[in-house]
């Protein structure tokens, strides 16, 4: 199954590791370090031109999504339930 992250970006649900609200980037030192490391490796992708609302971590990349983390989590749970 697949999860639509916004724009034209779709990922396999099996690749999904975590979905976070964008606010975690400012509130957690560990998350800042994680995202900084991903940026350094060029493993970060900004989806669309809208303001990011969530951070999606997959096995190989980190995505900044314009879709809220609650909506993305619902999409992920819908696939997990099927």
C-alpha positions in Angstrom: 0.0 0.0 0.0 1.0 3.6 -0.4 0.6 6.9 1.5 0.2 10.2 -0.2 2.5 12.8 1.5 1.3 15.8 -0.5 2.2 17.3 -3.9 3.1 14.4 -6.1 4.9 12.4 -3.5 3.7 8.9 -2.6 5.6 6.4 -0.5 5.2 2.7 0.3 3.6 2.3 3.7 6.3 -0.4 4.4 9.0 2.3 4.1 7.3 4.5 6.8 9.2 4.8 10.1 7.6 7.8 11.8 5.4 10.9 11.4 5.9 14.0 13.5 4.4 17.4 13.8 6.7 20.1 12.5 6.8 21.6 16.0 9.0 18.7 17.2 11.9 20.2 15.2 11.9 23.3 17.5 11.2 21.5 20.8 13.6 18.6 20.7 17.3 18.8 20.6 17.5 15.2 19.4 15.1 15.8 16.5 17.1 18.9 15.4 20.3 16.7 15.4 18.6 14.0 13.4 17.2 16.4 10.7 20.6 18.2 10.5 22.3 14.9 9.9 19.8 14.0 7.2 20.3 17.4 5.6 24.0 16.9 5.6 23.6 13.6 3.8 21.1 15.3 1.4 18.4 12.9 2.5 15.8 15.6 3.1 13.0 16.5 0.7 10.6 19.5 0.9 7.3 18.5 -0.7 5.5 21.4 -2.5 5.8 25.1 -1.9 3.4 25.3 1.1 4.6 25.7 4.7 5.6 22.2 6.1 3.2 20.9 8.8 4.8 17.5 9.4 8.0 15.6 9.2 7.8 12.1 7.7 10.7 9.7 8.3 11.2 6.7 6.0 13.9 4.1 5.9 15.9 6.2 3.4 14.7 9.8 3.5 13.1 12.6 5.6 10.2 14.5 4.1 8.8 17.9 5.0 5.1 17.5 4.2 2.4 20.2 3.8 -0.2 17.8 5.2 -0.7 17.7 9.0 0.7 14.9 11.0 -2.7 13.8 12.2 -4.0 13.4 8.6 -0.9 11.5 7.6 -1.3 9.2 10.7 -4.9 8.5 9.8 -3.8 7.6 6.2 -1.2 5.3 7.6 -3.6 3.6 10.0 -6.1 3.1 7.3 -3.6 1.1 5.3 -2.4 -0.8 8.4 -6.0 -1.8 9.1 -6.6 -3.3 5.6 
